[in-house]
Amino acid sequence: MDGVITREIQSYVSRDWAAARESKDAFWATRIARLGPIEGLRIADELRRQVIRQNPEWPNDQERHEDIAAHTRLSGLLRRASLSRSR
């Protein structure tokens, strides 16, 4: 039995993970291209709901604060990039 488990673990670990990632990326890109940006939002909401089912306390106050700070930083970077492109 241990040999079977070991082989299965080795098989899993040695998979072509780059090909799997490329396949997933292609699938989601095609789906969102076909169904539009609203599909991207629907997917994001489903992921959010899944996390909340697994951890009803998510996000806590600290995580919310860190998220707002990250969005604020990103907004500033995008604003600066936009200004530098318009010059």
N, C-alpha and C positions, 0 to 999 in steps of 0.2 A: 504493500500500500504506500509506503514512504517513497518508493521509486516513482510511482505514478504522480504523487503530489510534487516531487522534485522536478520531474519532467514538465509538468504543467506550469510550474513557477518559472522554469527556464524558458519555456516556450513563450510565456507571457512577457517576460523581461526582454527577450530577444526580438520582439516584434519590431517592425519597421514603423517606429513612432512618427517619423517625419512624413511618411506616406499617409498615415492615419490623420495627422494634423492637416495636411494638404487636402485630403478628401473631405474632412469636416468643414474646412474653410470654403472649399468650392461649393459644398452643399448649401451652407448658410448664405453665401454670396448670391447664389442662383435664386434661392428662396426669397431673400429680401429684395433682389432686383425684380422678381416676378410680382411679389405682393406689396412692395413699397415700404417706405420707412415705418409705417404703422406696425408692420410685422416685427421689425427690430424692437420697437417699444413693447409689443406684446411679449416677445421672448424675454426681454429684460424684466418685465413684470412677473412672468412665470418663475424666473430665477429668484426674484425677490420673495415671492410667496413660498418657494421651496425652503429658502433660508429661514424664514420666519417660522415655518412648520418645525424645522429642526431646532431652532433656537428662538423661542418667542420673545426673549429679552433683546434681540437684535433689532436695530442698533441701539447701543446704550449711549448715554450722554457724551462720553469721551469719543466714541466712534463717530457720532454726529459732528462733534466739534472738529475732529480730524478731517472728516469728509468735506465740511464747509471750507476749512483752511486749504485743502487740496484743490477744490474747485476755484477758490479765490486766486490761488497761485496760477492755475491753468488759465483762468480768465485774463490775468495780467500778462502772461506770456503771449497769449493769442493777440491781445490788444497791441502789445509792443511789436509783434511780428507783422501785424496788419499795418501799423504806422511805418515800419521800415520798408515795407513793400510799396507803399504809396509815394515814397520820396523819389 
